[in-house]
Amino acid sequence: MAEVRLLDRDEGRLAGRQQDEALSLARRFPNLVVAAREVAASVLHGVHGRRRAGVGESFWQFRPFDAGESKNRIDWRRSARDDRLYVREREWEAAHTVVVWIDRSASMHFVSKLALQPKIDRALVLGLATADLLIRGGERVGLLGLVRPVAARNIVERFAEALLSEILQRGSDHEAAELPASDSLPRNSQAVLIGDFLSDPAAIAATIEKIGARGARGHLIMIADPVEETFPFSGHTEFIDVDSPARLRVGDAESLRVDYIRRLEAHREAIRTAARARGWTLLLHRTDRPASEALLALRMHLDAHFHNASAGLAL
């Protein structure tokens, strides 16, 4: 039988570690912004497939004039350069609203030797890349609790500035929330929540219910370090709690693996069930995989909802 001992540590050391992590993250921010833009660019192909002619303000294309159309639609300046008559079409505009939330709590700073980057870095890259991708697709995007939904080309800089300001202003005695605190969102909007979701499934379910109370749909991107997935520990092992000064010392860590994996799957299934009940999606993403994989999968979920929402408005 495994020997298990709980050890208490000085809370001052915990506060100091959290402060160091915040400063380290702030220094990495410029590189994270660059990475986010690169990931968004790699997934950008196909986004503009949603564009079509209709009522709007933005020019889309010229097309030949069809017999029977009103002559008021003819663009005479363009037609003067050719032997044909042309109509100036404007892009169909029905921008959707998406709000993004990124978990900045202590557990997100975990990183193992098997990961490409810490969970917090991957979450920030995905959050910023999602905003960049959506803005290029003509949508409005906001950062839950920090930046209102806007359609601005410099959305990545706006998000980065707001996040960096919050990180630097947060003292070591003020820990970031593990779940977003938000009122319900409008019916046709969407929420993208990015984090490790290691909180109580009941609290996560309550968050989903609150945000989606008026019919808003959402997507959870669950970030996991490969070590959290496989539990590759054996022998005498000491586990350090990132949220408290406590430590857990185990005499035979390998004996806990089966029970750990079973509990982890039960935890995720409870979250998956809560998301499904509201018509939300859950995407698991490991930090030893490219960020573009998660962004591409998310884009497909978002596009599916955009299509359904637009079809509903057209009825």
TAMO-V430322 format. One record per run of one state. SS is the DSSP state (@ for helix, = for strand, . for the rest). FROM is the first residue (numbers start at 0). TO is the last residue. If there is no record, write none. Layout:
SS,FROM,TO / SS,FROM,TO
//
This chain:
.,0,2 / =,3,6 / .,7,9 / @,10,42 / .,43,45 / @,46,49 / .,50,51 / =,52,52 / .,53,57 / =,58,63 / .,64,69 / @,70,72 / =,73,73 / .,74,74 / @,75,78 / .,79,84 / =,85,90 / .,91,95 / =,96,101 / .,102,104 / @,105,108 / .,109,117 / @,118,135 / .,136,138 / =,139,142 / .,143,145 / =,146,149 / .,150,153 / @,154,168 / .,169,188 / =,189,194 / .,195,199 / @,200,210 / .,211,215 / =,216,223 / .,224,224 / @,225,229 / .,230,235 / =,236,239 / .,240,245 / =,246,249 / .,250,251 / @,252,276 / .,277,279 / =,280,285 / .,286,289 / @,290,313 / .,314,314
//
